[in-house]
Amino acid sequence: EAELREGLRTNISASAAANLLIAQAEGRISQYVRSDFKRLPTEYWDDQWTLLSGQLLRTTAQPA
């Protein structure tokens, strides 16, 4: 859907990209729980998302 709406496509298969993002989310939640809910899952997220999305997504040509 992102390809249609935003002109983005993953550089790897959709299932591999989904797996990577799920692993990222699960890891952040796990860190949050292990820290006794002190270390927020969103800590450093802006920087991490910039890196992930820059490597994971590429733009596609939009149909006219």
C-alpha positions as CSV (number, residue, x, y, z in Angstrom):
1,E,0.0,0.0,0.0
2,A,2.9,2.4,0.7
3,E,4.0,1.9,-2.9
4,L,0.7,3.1,-4.1
5,R,0.1,5.9,-1.6
6,E,3.5,7.2,-1.0
7,G,5.6,5.9,-3.9
8,L,7.8,3.8,-1.6
9,R,9.0,0.3,-2.0
10,T,11.2,-1.9,0.2
11,N,14.7,-2.8,-0.9
12,I,14.2,-6.3,0.3
13,S,11.1,-8.5,0.1
14,A,8.0,-7.3,2.0
15,S,8.1,-10.3,4.3
16,A,11.8,-9.7,5.2
17,A,11.0,-6.0,5.8
18,A,8.1,-6.8,8.0
19,N,10.2,-9.3,9.9
20,L,12.9,-6.7,10.5
21,L,10.4,-4.1,11.8
22,I,8.7,-6.7,14.1
23,A,12.1,-7.7,15.5
24,Q,12.9,-4.0,16.1
25,A,9.6,-3.4,17.9
26,E,9.9,-6.6,20.0
27,G,13.4,-5.7,20.9
28,R,12.4,-2.2,22.0
29,I,9.5,-3.6,24.1
30,S,11.8,-6.2,25.6
31,Q,14.3,-3.4,26.7
32,Y,11.4,-1.5,28.1
33,V,10.3,-4.4,30.3
34,R,13.8,-5.3,31.3
35,S,14.4,-1.8,32.5
36,D,11.4,-2.0,34.8
37,F,9.5,0.4,32.4
38,K,12.1,3.2,32.8
39,R,13.7,3.1,29.4
40,L,11.1,4.2,26.9
41,P,10.7,2.2,23.7
42,T,10.8,5.4,21.7
43,E,14.2,6.4,23.0
44,Y,16.4,7.3,20.0
45,W,13.5,6.3,17.7
46,D,13.8,9.3,15.4
47,D,17.5,8.6,14.6
48,Q,16.9,4.9,14.3
49,W,13.9,5.3,12.0
50,T,15.9,7.7,9.8
51,L,18.6,5.0,9.4
52,L,16.1,2.1,9.0
53,S,13.8,3.9,6.5
54,G,16.8,5.2,4.5
55,Q,18.1,1.7,4.0
56,L,14.8,-0.2,3.9
57,L,12.7,2.0,1.6
58,R,13.2,3.5,-1.9
59,T,11.0,5.7,-4.0
60,T,9.2,4.4,-7.0
61,A,8.0,6.2,-10.1
62,Q,4.4,7.4,-9.6
63,P,2.0,6.7,-12.5
64,A,0.7,9.9,-14.1
